[in-house]
Amino acid sequence: MTQEVEQLVKMVNQIADNFSFHDDAVDRIADHLVRFWAPSMLKKLIEHDRAQGADLKPAAREAVTRLGRA
């Protein structure tokens, strides 16, 4: 995993932590990524999730997986 992808994983996991107390955390994470992340960043994160993604927190992984299907 590249340093860039490591940083993206760290950031999305922090976002997941921030939304963890909401019942719709996965929806909020996905919305945040679409609204505030550059498409290139999101693409790299989706590619990482498809390749392994084991280091993503469950809610973050679900959100990224959902966006990868869209």
TIDO-81911 format. One record per residue (C-alpha): residue number from 1; residue in one letter; chain; x, y, z. Coordinates in steps of 0.2 Angstrom, whole numbers, plus 5000, padded with zeros to 4 digits. Layout:
! residues N
@nr->NUM	rest->a	kette->A	u->X	v->Y	w->Z
...
//
This chain:
! residues 70
@nr->1	rest->m	kette->A	u->5000	v->5000	w->5000
@nr->2	rest->t	kette->A	u->5007	v->5017	w->4995
@nr->3	rest->q	kette->A	u->5009	v->5031	w->5008
@nr->4	rest->e	kette->A	u->4995	v->5040	w->4999
@nr->5	rest->v	kette->A	u->4983	v->5026	w->5001
@nr->6	rest->e	kette->A	u->4988	v->5024	w->5019
@nr->7	rest->q	kette->A	u->4983	v->5042	w->5022
@nr->8	rest->l	kette->A	u->4966	v->5040	w->5013
@nr->9	rest->v	kette->A	u->4963	v->5025	w->5024
@nr->10	rest->k	kette->A	u->4967	v->5035	w->5039
@nr->11	rest->m	kette->A	u->4956	v->5049	w->5034
@nr->12	rest->v	kette->A	u->4941	v->5039	w->5030
@nr->13	rest->n	kette->A	u->4943	v->5029	w->5046
@nr->14	rest->q	kette->A	u->4943	v->5046	w->5056
@nr->15	rest->i	kette->A	u->4927	v->5051	w->5047
@nr->16	rest->a	kette->A	u->4919	v->5034	w->5052
@nr->17	rest->d	kette->A	u->4924	v->5038	w->5070
@nr->18	rest->n	kette->A	u->4916	v->5055	w->5069
@nr->19	rest->f	kette->A	u->4900	v->5048	w->5062
@nr->20	rest->s	kette->A	u->4900	v->5032	w->5073
@nr->21	rest->f	kette->A	u->4886	v->5038	w->5085
@nr->22	rest->h	kette->A	u->4874	v->5041	w->5071
@nr->23	rest->d	kette->A	u->4862	v->5027	w->5066
@nr->24	rest->d	kette->A	u->4865	v->5031	w->5048
@nr->25	rest->a	kette->A	u->4884	v->5032	w->5049
@nr->26	rest->v	kette->A	u->4887	v->5023	w->5033
@nr->27	rest->d	kette->A	u->4876	v->5035	w->5023
@nr->28	rest->r	kette->A	u->4884	v->5050	w->5031
@nr->29	rest->i	kette->A	u->4902	v->5043	w->5027
@nr->30	rest->a	kette->A	u->4897	v->5040	w->5009
@nr->31	rest->d	kette->A	u->4889	v->5057	w->5007
@nr->32	rest->h	kette->A	u->4904	v->5066	w->5015
@nr->33	rest->l	kette->A	u->4916	v->5057	w->5003
@nr->34	rest->v	kette->A	u->4906	v->5061	w->4988
@nr->35	rest->r	kette->A	u->4904	v->5080	w->4993
@nr->36	rest->f	kette->A	u->4921	v->5084	w->4999
@nr->37	rest->w	kette->A	u->4934	v->5072	w->4992
@nr->38	rest->a	kette->A	u->4941	v->5074	w->4975
@nr->39	rest->p	kette->A	u->4936	v->5060	w->4963
@nr->40	rest->s	kette->A	u->4954	v->5054	w->4961
@nr->41	rest->m	kette->A	u->4955	v->5051	w->4980
@nr->42	rest->l	kette->A	u->4939	v->5042	w->4980
@nr->43	rest->k	kette->A	u->4944	v->5031	w->4965
@nr->44	rest->k	kette->A	u->4960	v->5026	w->4974
@nr->45	rest->l	kette->A	u->4951	v->5022	w->4990
@nr->46	rest->i	kette->A	u->4938	v->5011	w->4980
@nr->47	rest->e	kette->A	u->4952	v->5002	w->4971
@nr->48	rest->h	kette->A	u->4960	v->4999	w->4988
@nr->49	rest->d	kette->A	u->4944	v->4992	w->4995
@nr->50	rest->r	kette->A	u->4942	v->4980	w->4980
@nr->51	rest->a	kette->A	u->4960	v->4974	w->4982
@nr->52	rest->q	kette->A	u->4960	v->4971	w->5001
@nr->53	rest->g	kette->A	u->4952	v->4985	w->5011
@nr->54	rest->a	kette->A	u->4955	v->4975	w->5027
@nr->55	rest->d	kette->A	u->4962	v->4990	w->5036
@nr->56	rest->l	kette->A	u->4946	v->5000	w->5034
@nr->57	rest->k	kette->A	u->4934	v->5001	w->5048
@nr->58	rest->p	kette->A	u->4918	v->4992	w->5045
@nr->59	rest->a	kette->A	u->4907	v->5007	w->5042
@nr->60	rest->a	kette->A	u->4920	v->5015	w->5031
@nr->61	rest->r	kette->A	u->4922	v->4999	w->5021
@nr->62	rest->e	kette->A	u->4903	v->4998	w->5019
@nr->63	rest->a	kette->A	u->4902	v->5016	w->5013
@nr->64	rest->v	kette->A	u->4917	v->5014	w->5001
@nr->65	rest->t	kette->A	u->4910	v->4998	w->4994
@nr->66	rest->r	kette->A	u->4893	v->5006	w->4991
@nr->67	rest->l	kette->A	u->4901	v->5020	w->4982
@nr->68	rest->g	kette->A	u->4911	v->5008	w->4971
@nr->69	rest->r	kette->A	u->4895	v->5000	w->4966
@nr->70	rest->a	kette->A	u->4887	v->5016	w->4961
//
